[in-house]
């Protein structure tokens, strides 16, 4: 279980911001017809935000979720080489374990988070709530 004391919180509803951005990742997976296998998967090399299965291409999809409120601070700029190496290492472990190809996607969520009454919508249609989602294949 995560210690949420050190996580940034949304003052409106006290849900960690990372968890809200990960709900956007679930919406992305649903639209792409991906099946969510795991969220916040812990490996000895670090954590994977979201792991999904692409049935059409028979691939595991590792999704790293990054979010920011303003466009001038795009989340894709804030991923370190060390984090990239950990994601690749984790993907290789999963590829070996499940004997299938793995793809790593960085999912960028940009925009101010909605009011408390609209948080439920993040898992279905975050764009209607003013957030934008963009993915980048990184491996």
Secondary structure, 3 states (H helix, E strand, C coil): CCCHHHCCECCCCCCEHHHHHHHHHHHHHHHCCCEEEEEEEEECCEEEEEEEEECCCCEEEEEEEEEECCHHHCHHHHCCHHHHHHHHHHHHHHHHHHCCEEEEEEEEEECCCCCHHHHHHHHHHHHHHCCEEEEEECC
